[in-house]
Amino acid sequence: MSGLALNSVTKQFGPFTAVDHVELSVPHGTFVCLLGPSGCGKTTLLRMIAGLDSPTNGAIVLDGKDITQVPTHKRDLGMVFQSLALFPHLTVGENIAYPLRIRGIGREEQVKRVDELLAMIHLTGYADRPVHKLSGGQRQRVAIARALAISPKLFLLDEPLSALDAKLREAMQVELRKLQQQLGITTIVVTHDQREAMTMADTVVVMNGGKIRQAASPIEIYRKPADRFVADFIGSTNLLPLTVQGNTALVLGHAVAGISAPSGQGQASLSVRPEDVKLAAPGEGRITGKVTFIRDLGGTIETFLDVAGTEVVAVSTPRERPVVTVGQDVGIVIDPETAVVLSA
Ligand code: ATP
């Protein structure tokens, strides 16, 4: 296969397993985000792909070639790691040309390539500027250009946008994704920000405890989370207790048409996104809750309900705004198409 394959990649630090038998295939030209909470092993996994750490077990294969033992500088990588900052005493152009210079590329070719890369990152004319005179976002773009100078096979980034303020960060996410699509370069980004992952990735890889919990497209991760951890980690969701009585599944004590009992025994829950909880008049055997709080955010309205001790959150838009007030009893309608049964 052309692209990257991780075969049972494991990393132990003494008795502690930081990355646990990770299997992943990244087809050529795709954009993958490694996403998960702090300490889940995403940086360790990226460092192994980069050759900065070696796996305790398993193999890393790039374009069909086992590179597990190949040193970093021979892996044909572009890297933007927090620890690999720009050289502050060099200009923008000198920074971008650096990887070309150490590979012995001629002066003329260097200038040509730097100009191309500056155009690509929308900083044409900045070659002679000292990097300390750039804004945070500009500096990050220069770091990206430097990493891409040698046209690497694989582009690896560790929390590349974490130092930027929220607005710039969002703009850079779109820019980075467009750049990746334009170049068709296989890219792996570590992030702990799920919005960032959803914006950029073809495949979001959700990790926890050194293991991959789910690897799928952003929309599949959101709509069909594999387990409670993924459902809870990606966006916000209502995890409603699901009990089984005979062959009937009860959601918050009510049978909901279209929701069937999970196979096997044990506890289960129903994941329903807040935007999929519809409010209605109480009655008709509906699940009923009491409104405890309303948060009007302008673009969306969040209604918090108490259903026999369980909190349920519904999100609606001002247009479909239900006229409810705190203290009122409200019916809750769950569309089985939008709900996912998850075992404990
Ligand atoms: P963060 O988002 O906080 O950077 P992460 O998901 O990138 O987290 P890693 O940095 O990969 O997590 O670390 C995974 C686990 O491995 C952590 O518990 C960490 O303490 C441990 N770990 C990482 N590097 C080492 C090391 N060199 N020696 C011992 N333990 C390590």
Residues whose N, C-alpha, C, O or C-beta is under 5 A from the ligand:
A	BS01	ATP	F13 A18 P37 S38 G39 C40 G41 K42 T43 T44 L45 H192
